[in-house]
């Protein structure tokens, strides 16, 4: 199989055979197309980026020659007049056609951005980090696009190291992780997540004094370099260690391969719908229906009696509609997450449901996996809106005012507003963490602070607040799938 390697010396290989890609600039053409992630790169951009400032007079023909020779190297068996399948013409330029499994940087990025149970994350990131053979794109360090991409990949590598360590701590690998985390924190002393992981690994390895010492070192370094004290997360960790807080002990984990069980109540006035949902959930590991209801009043009673994790509720029901029932359920102490179901004829009710604090909504006609994703997302604290209705819904109601709407965004700084925009565009905490190159835990804490500041209690309400205030416009919507 043809593969491309950029996490170290840049290479293209057929199996174990390294292909001759020609000189530095010819290789740079292929590397630039790889960095584009499969998107077309115009010839004018290639010329400007390969010869910054002063391209030669014959730059266009030179690029065409590079492409011709690269095609022969990548597809040696291709007939002279046969269309190229790897390095293809994509007017007004060229593109690299490859699967994510053929490009090490694409495989690595997908591994870093994919979640899962700790044992899965540990194994996947262990394999992903093994792809690195040296600094990325080092041969092209005189080209600005390569420097920018190398920096992005290096940040992803650091995030991968930290996410792997976080999973390892959940798996009980604290002793084995200490040396690696010592080296990581020493090499990147301004990364608070590195110090958090090191201190926690030391603490769980029975070295409480060393753990507190690591936090003292972090405080000194931050003060000397930036004039700052420890962030809120590290300060809280230090305080918890001094009191030997129970939550610092390794958490109990479910059996390997078994997702945490979610207890579900289904509320719909149609018995056939309830039966169908029961069939779907009974066949999905990690879900258990603990109650059913055929109207809103019954739904409230069932929820209060069973204390489920998630309620899957029809928005239109007799005696008491689903929206009113959801409002009452969400007003209770420690309420479950509520996901509304709709046939998509009730836009006003759907928008009101988001204002009320439901965690999202799905179509009754959605595929079973969409329903499962909705409930998992709700339990994880992410708002999920079916992509089929997102644009129409937000476009119809963005900018409307409501007496019960949350307060304005006064008092939020640029950092908080940027975070709110990303939440409103449908990104999860993990995706935001990768986008902003900060620890996922810091994003979670910042989202909680946003909710507190605005007097809200659910992520979906943040989405509504962003649209109602005009911070985000309908054209900015990115549907989550």
VEXDREN-2710 file (C-alpha; in Angstrom, 1 decimal):
% VEXDREN-2710
k/r/px/py/pz
1/UNK/0.0/0.0/0.0
2/UNK/1.1/3.5/-0.8
3/UNK/1.7/5.5/2.4
4/UNK/2.9/9.0/3.3
5/UNK/4.9/9.9/6.3
6/UNK/5.4/13.4/7.7
7/UNK/5.9/12.8/11.4
8/UNK/9.6/12.7/11.0
9/UNK/11.6/12.7/7.7
10/UNK/9.1/13.2/4.9
11/UNK/8.7/10.0/2.8
12/UNK/6.3/8.2/0.5
13/UNK/6.5/4.4/0.6
14/UNK/5.2/1.4/-1.3
15/UNK/5.2/-1.1/1.5
16/UNK/8.6/-1.0/3.0
17/UNK/10.2/0.6/-0.1
18/UNK/10.9/4.3/0.2
19/UNK/10.1/6.1/-3.0
20/UNK/12.5/8.6/-4.6
21/UNK/10.5/11.9/-4.5
22/UNK/13.2/14.0/-6.1
23/UNK/14.7/17.2/-4.8
24/UNK/13.7/19.4/-1.9
25/UNK/11.2/21.6/-3.8
26/UNK/9.6/18.7/-5.6
27/UNK/9.1/17.0/-2.3
28/UNK/7.7/20.2/-0.9
29/UNK/4.9/20.2/-3.5
30/UNK/3.8/16.8/-2.3
31/UNK/4.2/17.8/1.4
32/UNK/2.1/20.9/0.8
33/UNK/-0.7/18.9/-0.8
34/UNK/-0.6/16.5/2.2
35/UNK/-0.9/19.4/4.6
36/UNK/-4.1/20.5/2.7
37/UNK/-5.8/17.4/3.9
38/UNK/-7.2/16.3/0.5
39/UNK/-8.4/19.8/-0.5
40/UNK/-7.2/21.3/-3.8
41/UNK/-4.3/23.8/-3.6
42/UNK/-4.3/26.3/-6.5
43/UNK/-1.1/26.5/-8.5
44/UNK/-0.7/30.2/-7.7
45/UNK/-0.6/29.3/-4.0
46/UNK/2.0/26.5/-4.6
47/UNK/4.2/29.0/-6.4
48/UNK/3.9/31.7/-3.8
49/UNK/4.6/29.3/-0.9
50/UNK/7.4/27.4/-2.6
51/UNK/9.3/30.6/-3.7
52/UNK/8.3/33.3/-1.1
53/UNK/8.8/36.8/-2.4
54/UNK/10.5/36.1/-5.8
55/UNK/9.2/33.1/-7.8
56/UNK/11.2/32.3/-10.9
57/UNK/9.8/33.3/-14.3
58/UNK/9.2/29.6/-15.2
59/UNK/7.6/28.8/-11.9
60/UNK/4.4/27.4/-13.5
61/UNK/6.2/25.0/-15.9
62/UNK/8.5/24.0/-13.0
63/UNK/5.5/23.1/-10.8
64/UNK/4.0/21.1/-13.7
65/UNK/7.3/19.3/-14.1
66/UNK/7.4/18.5/-10.4
67/UNK/3.9/17.1/-10.6
68/UNK/4.6/14.9/-13.6
69/UNK/7.7/13.4/-12.0
70/UNK/5.8/12.9/-8.7
71/UNK/3.0/11.1/-10.4
72/UNK/5.5/8.7/-12.1
73/UNK/7.0/8.0/-8.7
74/UNK/3.7/7.5/-6.9
75/UNK/2.0/5.4/-9.6
76/UNK/4.8/3.7/-11.6
77/UNK/2.4/1.3/-13.2
78/UNK/0.0/3.9/-14.6
79/UNK/-0.3/4.0/-18.4
80/UNK/0.9/7.3/-20.1
81/UNK/-2.6/8.6/-20.9
82/UNK/-4.4/7.1/-17.9
83/UNK/-5.8/9.6/-15.3
84/UNK/-3.8/9.9/-12.1
85/UNK/-5.5/8.6/-9.0
86/UNK/-3.2/9.9/-6.2
87/UNK/-1.8/13.3/-7.2
88/UNK/-4.8/14.5/-9.2
89/UNK/-5.6/17.7/-11.2
90/UNK/-8.2/19.8/-9.3
91/UNK/-8.5/23.1/-11.1
92/UNK/-7.2/25.6/-10.5
93/UNK/-4.5/23.4/-8.9
94/UNK/-3.8/19.9/-7.6
95/UNK/-4.9/17.7/-4.7
96/UNK/-3.7/14.5/-2.9
97/UNK/-6.2/11.7/-3.0
98/UNK/-5.5/9.3/-0.1
99/UNK/-7.4/7.6/2.7
100/UNK/-6.7/8.6/6.3
101/UNK/-4.9/5.2/6.8
102/UNK/-2.4/6.1/4.1
103/UNK/-1.2/9.4/5.7
104/UNK/0.4/9.2/9.2
105/UNK/-0.5/12.8/10.1
106/UNK/-4.2/12.2/9.2
107/UNK/-4.2/8.9/11.2
108/UNK/-2.5/10.7/14.2
109/UNK/-4.9/13.6/14.2
110/UNK/-8.0/11.3/14.0
111/UNK/-6.6/9.3/16.9
112/UNK/-6.1/12.4/19.1
113/UNK/-9.6/13.8/18.4
114/UNK/-11.5/10.5/19.0
115/UNK/-12.8/9.7/22.5
116/UNK/-13.7/6.4/24.1
117/UNK/-13.2/4.4/27.3
118/UNK/-9.8/4.8/29.0
119/UNK/-8.4/1.4/27.8
120/UNK/-9.3/2.2/24.2
121/UNK/-7.9/5.7/24.5
122/UNK/-4.7/4.4/26.0
123/UNK/-4.1/1.8/23.3
124/UNK/-5.0/4.1/20.4
125/UNK/-2.8/7.0/21.6
126/UNK/0.0/4.7/22.4
127/UNK/-0.1/3.5/18.7
128/UNK/-0.5/7.1/17.5
129/UNK/2.5/8.4/19.3
130/UNK/4.6/5.6/17.9
131/UNK/4.1/7.1/14.5
132/UNK/6.4/9.9/15.4
133/UNK/10.0/9.5/14.1
134/UNK/11.3/13.1/14.7
135/UNK/10.1/16.7/14.2
136/UNK/7.4/17.0/11.6
137/UNK/8.3/18.5/8.2
138/UNK/11.7/19.5/9.4
139/UNK/13.1/19.5/5.9
140/UNK/10.9/22.4/5.0
141/UNK/11.6/24.6/8.0
142/UNK/12.4/27.6/5.7
143/UNK/8.8/27.6/4.4
144/UNK/6.2/29.4/6.5
145/UNK/3.3/26.9/5.8
146/UNK/5.5/24.0/6.9
147/UNK/6.5/25.8/10.1
148/UNK/2.8/26.5/10.9
149/UNK/1.8/22.9/10.3
150/UNK/4.7/21.5/12.2
151/UNK/3.7/23.7/15.2
152/UNK/0.1/22.5/15.0
153/UNK/1.2/18.9/14.9
154/UNK/3.6/19.3/17.8
155/UNK/0.7/20.8/19.9
156/UNK/-1.4/17.8/19.0
157/UNK/1.4/15.5/20.0
158/UNK/1.6/17.2/23.4
159/UNK/-2.2/16.9/23.8
160/UNK/-1.9/13.2/22.9
161/UNK/0.8/12.6/25.5
162/UNK/-1.4/14.2/28.1
163/UNK/-4.6/12.4/27.1
164/UNK/-2.8/9.1/27.1
165/UNK/-1.5/9.8/30.6
166/UNK/-5.0/10.8/31.8
167/UNK/-6.3/7.5/30.5
168/UNK/-3.4/5.7/32.1
169/UNK/-4.2/7.2/35.5
170/UNK/-7.8/5.9/35.2
171/UNK/-6.3/2.5/34.4
172/UNK/-4.1/2.5/37.5
173/UNK/-0.8/3.0/35.7
174/UNK/0.4/5.8/38.0
175/UNK/3.7/4.3/38.9
176/UNK/4.8/3.6/35.3
177/UNK/3.7/7.1/34.2
178/UNK/5.8/9.1/36.7
179/UNK/9.1/9.1/34.8
180/UNK/7.4/10.1/31.5
181/UNK/5.4/12.8/33.1
182/UNK/8.5/14.2/34.9
183/UNK/10.2/14.5/31.6
184/UNK/7.1/16.0/29.9
185/UNK/6.6/18.6/32.7
186/UNK/10.3/19.5/32.6
187/UNK/10.3/19.9/28.8
188/UNK/7.1/22.0/28.8
189/UNK/7.1/23.8/32.2
190/UNK/4.3/26.2/31.3
191/UNK/1.8/23.5/30.5
192/UNK/-0.4/23.3/33.7
193/UNK/-2.0/20.0/32.5
194/UNK/1.5/18.4/32.5
195/UNK/1.9/19.4/36.2
196/UNK/-1.6/18.3/37.1
197/UNK/-1.0/14.8/35.6
198/UNK/2.5/14.5/37.2
199/UNK/1.2/15.6/40.7
200/UNK/-1.7/13.2/40.4
201/UNK/0.5/10.3/39.3
202/UNK/2.8/10.9/42.2
203/UNK/-0.1/11.2/44.7
204/UNK/-1.7/7.9/43.5
205/UNK/1.7/6.2/43.7
206/UNK/1.8/7.0/47.5
207/UNK/4.2/10.0/47.1
208/UNK/2.1/12.8/48.6
209/UNK/5.1/14.9/49.5
210/UNK/6.5/14.6/46.0
211/UNK/3.1/15.5/44.5
212/UNK/2.9/18.7/46.6
213/UNK/6.5/19.4/45.7
214/UNK/5.7/19.2/42.0
215/UNK/2.9/21.7/42.4
216/UNK/5.4/24.0/44.3
217/UNK/7.8/23.7/41.4
218/UNK/5.0/24.6/39.0
219/UNK/4.1/27.7/41.0
220/UNK/7.7/28.9/41.1
221/UNK/8.1/28.4/37.3
222/UNK/4.9/30.2/36.5
223/UNK/5.7/33.1/38.8
224/UNK/9.3/33.4/37.4
225/UNK/8.3/33.1/33.8
226/UNK/4.9/34.8/33.6
227/UNK/4.3/36.5/37.0
228/UNK/1.3/34.2/37.5
229/UNK/0.1/32.0/40.3
230/UNK/-1.2/28.5/39.7
231/UNK/-4.4/28.3/37.8
232/UNK/-7.7/27.4/39.5
233/UNK/-7.4/23.7/38.6
234/UNK/-3.9/23.3/40.2
235/UNK/-4.9/25.3/43.2
236/UNK/-7.9/23.1/43.8
237/UNK/-5.7/20.0/43.3
238/UNK/-3.2/21.2/45.9
239/UNK/-6.0/21.9/48.4
240/UNK/-7.6/18.5/47.8
241/UNK/-4.2/16.8/48.3
242/UNK/-3.7/18.5/51.6
243/UNK/-7.0/17.2/52.8
244/UNK/-6.5/13.8/51.1
245/UNK/-9.8/14.2/49.3
246/UNK/-11.4/10.8/48.4
247/UNK/-12.0/11.7/44.8
248/UNK/-8.2/11.8/44.1
249/UNK/-8.1/8.0/44.6
250/UNK/-8.3/6.0/41.4
251/UNK/-11.9/5.8/40.4
252/UNK/-13.8/2.6/40.1
253/UNK/-14.2/1.6/36.5
254/UNK/-16.8/-0.6/34.7
255/UNK/-15.6/-3.9/33.2
256/UNK/-13.5/-3.5/30.1
257/UNK/-15.6/-2.9/27.0
258/UNK/-18.8/-2.1/29.0
259/UNK/-20.0/1.5/28.6
260/UNK/-21.5/3.1/31.7
261/UNK/-25.1/2.1/32.0
262/UNK/-27.6/4.9/31.3
263/UNK/-31.0/4.6/32.9
264/UNK/-33.7/5.9/30.5
265/UNK/-37.3/6.9/30.8
266/UNK/-39.3/7.0/27.5
267/UNK/-42.3/9.3/27.3
268/UNK/-44.5/9.2/24.2
269/UNK/-48.3/8.9/23.8
270/UNK/-48.0/6.3/21.0
271/UNK/-47.5/2.8/22.3
272/UNK/-45.9/1.7/19.0
273/UNK/-43.2/4.4/19.3
274/UNK/-42.5/3.3/22.9
275/UNK/-42.2/-0.3/21.8
276/UNK/-39.9/0.6/19.0
277/UNK/-37.6/2.6/21.3
278/UNK/-37.6/-0.2/23.8
279/UNK/-36.4/-2.6/21.0
280/UNK/-33.6/-0.2/20.0
281/UNK/-32.4/0.4/23.6
282/UNK/-32.7/-3.2/24.7
283/UNK/-30.3/-4.2/21.8
284/UNK/-27.8/-1.5/22.7
285/UNK/-25.2/-2.3/25.5
286/UNK/-25.2/0.3/28.3
287/UNK/-28.9/1.3/28.2
288/UNK/-31.7/0.3/30.5
289/UNK/-35.3/1.6/30.3
290/UNK/-36.5/2.1/33.8
291/UNK/-39.9/3.6/33.0
292/UNK/-42.4/4.6/30.4
293/UNK/-45.1/7.3/30.2
294/UNK/-47.9/8.1/27.8
295/UNK/-48.5/11.7/28.8
296/UNK/-46.7/14.6/30.4
297/UNK/-48.2/14.2/33.9
298/UNK/-47.3/10.6/34.0
299/UNK/-43.8/11.4/32.7
300/UNK/-43.1/13.7/35.7
301/UNK/-44.3/11.1/38.1
302/UNK/-42.2/8.3/36.5
303/UNK/-39.1/10.5/36.4
304/UNK/-39.4/11.4/40.1
305/UNK/-40.0/7.8/41.0
306/UNK/-37.2/6.3/39.0
307/UNK/-34.5/9.0/39.0
308/UNK/-33.2/8.2/35.5
309/UNK/-30.1/9.6/33.8
310/UNK/-31.9/10.6/30.6
311/UNK/-35.5/11.2/29.5
312/UNK/-36.4/10.7/25.9
313/UNK/-39.6/12.8/25.6
314/UNK/-42.2/13.5/22.8
315/UNK/-42.8/17.2/22.5
316/UNK/-46.5/16.7/21.8
317/UNK/-48.4/14.7/24.4
318/UNK/-52.0/14.7/25.9
319/UNK/-53.0/16.1/29.3
320/UNK/-49.6/17.9/29.7
321/UNK/-47.4/18.5/26.7
322/UNK/-43.8/17.4/26.6
323/UNK/-42.4/20.9/26.8
324/UNK/-44.2/21.8/30.0
325/UNK/-43.4/18.4/31.5
326/UNK/-39.7/19.0/30.6
327/UNK/-39.7/22.4/32.3
328/UNK/-41.1/20.8/35.5
329/UNK/-38.6/17.9/35.4
330/UNK/-35.7/20.3/34.9
331/UNK/-36.8/22.5/37.8
332/UNK/-36.3/19.6/40.2
333/UNK/-33.1/19.2/42.2
334/UNK/-30.4/17.3/40.3
335/UNK/-32.6/16.7/37.2
336/UNK/-31.9/14.2/34.5
337/UNK/-30.9/15.2/31.0
338/UNK/-33.9/15.6/28.7
339/UNK/-33.8/14.9/24.9
340/UNK/-37.0/15.9/23.0
341/UNK/-38.4/14.0/20.1
342/UNK/-40.3/15.7/17.3
343/UNK/-41.9/15.1/13.9
344/UNK/-40.6/18.5/12.9
345/UNK/-43.8/20.5/12.7
346/UNK/-43.3/22.4/15.9
347/UNK/-40.5/24.9/15.5
348/UNK/-41.8/27.3/18.1
349/UNK/-41.9/24.5/20.7
350/UNK/-38.5/23.3/19.8
351/UNK/-36.9/26.7/20.3
352/UNK/-38.8/27.1/23.6
353/UNK/-37.5/23.7/24.6
354/UNK/-33.9/24.8/24.1
355/UNK/-34.6/27.9/26.1
356/UNK/-36.0/25.7/28.9
357/UNK/-32.7/23.8/29.1
358/UNK/-33.3/20.5/27.3
359/UNK/-30.1/18.9/26.1
360/UNK/-31.2/18.7/22.5
361/UNK/-33.8/17.1/20.2
362/UNK/-34.0/14.5/17.5
363/UNK/-36.4/13.5/14.8
364/UNK/-38.6/10.5/15.5
365/UNK/-37.6/9.3/12.0
366/UNK/-33.9/9.4/13.0
367/UNK/-31.8/6.3/12.6
368/UNK/-31.3/4.3/15.8
369/UNK/-27.7/5.3/16.1
370/UNK/-28.7/9.0/16.0
371/UNK/-31.0/8.4/19.0
372/UNK/-28.2/6.6/20.8
373/UNK/-25.7/9.4/20.0
374/UNK/-28.2/12.0/21.3
375/UNK/-28.5/10.3/24.7
376/UNK/-24.8/9.7/25.0
377/UNK/-24.1/13.4/24.1
378/UNK/-26.7/14.6/26.6
379/UNK/-25.3/12.5/29.5
380/UNK/-21.8/13.7/28.6
381/UNK/-22.9/17.4/28.9
382/UNK/-23.0/18.1/25.2
383/UNK/-26.0/19.7/23.4
384/UNK/-27.1/17.7/20.4
385/UNK/-29.4/19.1/17.7
386/UNK/-30.3/16.9/14.8
387/UNK/-28.4/18.3/11.8
388/UNK/-31.5/17.9/9.7
389/UNK/-33.3/20.7/11.6
390/UNK/-30.5/22.9/13.0
391/UNK/-30.2/25.5/10.2
392/UNK/-34.0/26.0/9.7
393/UNK/-34.6/26.2/13.4
394/UNK/-31.9/28.7/14.3
395/UNK/-32.4/30.8/11.1
396/UNK/-36.1/31.2/12.0
397/UNK/-35.6/32.2/15.5
398/UNK/-32.2/33.8/15.9
399/UNK/-32.4/37.4/17.1
400/UNK/-35.9/37.0/18.7
401/UNK/-36.2/38.5/22.1
402/UNK/-38.1/36.8/24.9
403/UNK/-38.9/38.2/28.5
404/UNK/-37.6/34.9/29.9
405/UNK/-34.4/34.9/27.8
406/UNK/-31.1/34.8/29.7
407/UNK/-29.3/38.1/30.5
408/UNK/-27.0/39.8/28.0
409/UNK/-23.3/38.9/27.6
410/UNK/-22.1/42.0/29.4
411/UNK/-19.1/41.2/31.6
412/UNK/-17.7/38.5/29.4
413/UNK/-14.2/39.0/28.1
414/UNK/-12.9/38.1/24.7
415/UNK/-11.7/34.6/25.8
416/UNK/-15.2/33.8/27.2
417/UNK/-16.9/35.1/24.1
418/UNK/-14.7/33.0/21.8
419/UNK/-15.5/30.0/23.9
420/UNK/-19.2/30.7/23.7
421/UNK/-19.0/31.0/19.9
422/UNK/-17.4/27.5/19.7
423/UNK/-20.0/26.0/21.9
424/UNK/-22.8/27.7/19.8
425/UNK/-21.3/26.2/16.7
426/UNK/-21.8/22.7/18.0
427/UNK/-18.2/21.7/19.1
428/UNK/-17.8/19.3/22.0
429/UNK/-15.4/20.1/24.9
430/UNK/-12.8/17.8/23.4
431/UNK/-13.1/19.5/19.9
432/UNK/-12.8/22.9/21.5
433/UNK/-9.7/21.8/23.5
434/UNK/-8.0/20.7/20.3
435/UNK/-9.0/23.9/18.5
436/UNK/-7.7/26.1/21.3
437/UNK/-4.7/23.8/22.2
438/UNK/-5.7/23.7/25.9
439/UNK/-6.5/20.8/28.2
440/UNK/-10.1/19.4/27.9
441/UNK/-10.5/19.8/31.6
442/UNK/-9.9/23.5/31.4
443/UNK/-12.6/23.8/28.7
444/UNK/-15.1/21.9/31.0
445/UNK/-14.4/24.3/33.8
446/UNK/-14.7/27.4/31.6
447/UNK/-18.1/26.2/30.3
448/UNK/-19.3/25.8/33.9
449/UNK/-18.2/29.3/34.6
450/UNK/-20.1/30.6/31.6
451/UNK/-23.2/28.9/32.7
452/UNK/-22.8/30.4/36.2
453/UNK/-22.2/33.9/34.8
454/UNK/-25.3/33.8/32.6
455/UNK/-27.5/32.1/35.2
456/UNK/-28.0/29.0/33.0
457/UNK/-27.7/25.3/33.8
458/UNK/-27.5/23.5/30.4
459/UNK/-25.1/23.7/27.4
460/UNK/-28.1/24.0/25.0
461/UNK/-29.1/27.3/26.7
462/UNK/-25.6/28.7/25.9
463/UNK/-26.3/28.0/22.3
464/UNK/-29.6/29.9/22.5
465/UNK/-28.0/32.8/24.4
466/UNK/-25.3/33.1/21.7
467/UNK/-27.9/33.4/18.9
468/UNK/-30.3/35.6/20.8
469/UNK/-27.5/38.1/21.6
470/UNK/-26.3/38.2/18.0
471/UNK/-22.9/36.8/18.9
472/UNK/-23.4/34.0/16.4
473/UNK/-25.4/34.2/13.1
474/UNK/-27.4/31.4/11.4
475/UNK/-24.8/31.2/8.6
476/UNK/-22.2/30.1/11.2
477/UNK/-24.0/26.9/12.2
478/UNK/-22.0/23.7/12.0
479/UNK/-24.3/20.7/12.5
480/UNK/-22.9/18.0/14.8
481/UNK/-23.3/14.5/13.7
END
